[in-house]
Amino acid sequence: MDLISEVEAYIQRHQLIDPGSRVIVGVSGGPDSVTLLHLLHRMADSRRLVLHVAHLNHSIRGEEADQDAAFVADLAGRMALPFVTETVDVPALAERQQLALEEAARRARYTFLCRTARQVGAQSIAVGHNADDQAETVLMHLLRGAGPAGLRGMLPATGLGDYRLLPQCQSPEADLVLIRPLLGTLRADIETYCQAQGLSTRFDRSNLDTTHFRNRLRHEVLPYLAEINPGISERLRNLAEVVRADYQLLQELAASAFDTLLIASHPDALVFHLARWREQPLGIQRAMVRRSAYQLRRTLRDIDFNHVDHAVELVRRGQTGAQAILPRNLEVIVGYTTLTIAQTGALHLPSERPWLDPGDVVPVAVPGITPLPEDWILYAEVTDQWGLDTIEQNPNPLAAWIDADALGETIYLRTRQAGDRFRPQGMHGSEVRLSDFLINIKLPRAWRDHLPLLESRGRILWVTGIRPANEARVRTTTERVVCFRFRGP
């Protein structure tokens, strides 16, 4: 069967190219990209395609690279197709951005193709990855410890709006798609097609350099694995197909949970309902952490499994104020009733408890009602009817029972000051610096200057929502207590 029938069927099955489309074809000059261009050119009339040939000179192979560019220009000319080329000093780019040479080349190439597509009004960018490339990619991702997203390998079509290496292609109006029409075609079939059609191609000697990870997989690792299992490449491609379908289902479930549990969305923070988040299956929790990180950092390419797993475990079991670090200055913060994933240091105070502005001092009515910012209220009730068991088992962090004799005539809420000290209950009367105490309980740094402190007689009697002071503790000999209780809007 002519390869064109096979590739047309693949294009139709994956809906890669609509009739009448304008398509950028990335052509390096090698057999894969030359075959791709030749096939699309043969399809152009019947499918009403408008093709543009694009070639990037990576400045890696000197005169040979210049000859590649001239070869592709000549090929486009003989097909009467418009041709765009550009030269990028990829070694300098790699050094400047501290990237591996292969990664720098990849970024430069896709950025060029994306920009070219924008300039000519193309809807898609076609590249020549084949089925053998797919097997190598899946194995490479497996060896690097990828999860389901990586084990899918390359996709027949990838929306460039979500392609994290290309900030230029992330505007919402951009509908560019990277397509791989040869992803189901074996390299051997491509070489046979070139011979049958009399197609000249270029040879890139750098593909033989086994110091590059992919080349070593191609020339050493996969041939060795084929001795053990001759069908290893097919098995890897099948793995990608299975994982791709499963991953799509996982993403749909995660997207539904994300939208359901999201309480607030800011450019630098996402806030979720904590209790309902904890009810989700582990796979959904991991997917939501990744989805949140990618939403906040559009150019983030991947997140290490250990980062995600640590964050998920902390949210599942961590106490209020617990934090986990994610890449690119992101952090996960456990609130009282919320989970926040945000830029490190971003000030998004949880709405489920009261806060004050730094330096605020608010006199507290005892007994009585004290209005606070954001429609919060502090109730204070003096009573001689109380039960020690009830107090010791209090489940509400925003309520505290204080020995009335520990209070002076003036009682107020304030924020922390330099040199504050505190005797926390449960520490046998030991005095600690308040700053050390807040660090030890892992209260996020951004919250500390806004935390209300209940003070009387120059002593902190309650770090609100966290811990009363030892001198405020209700004992069996206590005669009267004051119950302080915050109520939200």
Secondary structure, DSSP 8 states (H G I E B T S, - for coil): --HHHHHHHHHHHTT---TT-EEEEE--SSHHHHHHHHHHHHHHHHHT-EEEEEEEE-SSSTHHHHHHHHHHHHHHHHTT--EEEEE--HHHHHHHHT--HHHHHHHHHHHHHHHHHHHHT-SEEE----HHHHHHHHHHHHHTT--HHHHT-S-SEEEGGG-TT-GGG-STT---EEE-TTTTS-HHHHHHHHHHHT------GGGG-TTSHHHHIIIIIHHHHHHH-TTHHHHHHHHHHHHHHHHHHHHHHHHHHHHHHEEEEETTEEEEEHHHHHTS-HHHHHHHHHHHHHHH-TT-----HHHHHHHHHHHHH--TT-EEEETTTEEEEE-SSEEEEEETT-----TTS----TT-EEE--SSEEEEEGGGEEEEEEEES---HHHHHT---TTEEEEEGGG--S-EEEE---TT-EE-BTTSTT--EEHHHHHHHTT--HHHHTT--EEEETTEEEEETTTEEBGGG---TT---EEEEEEE--
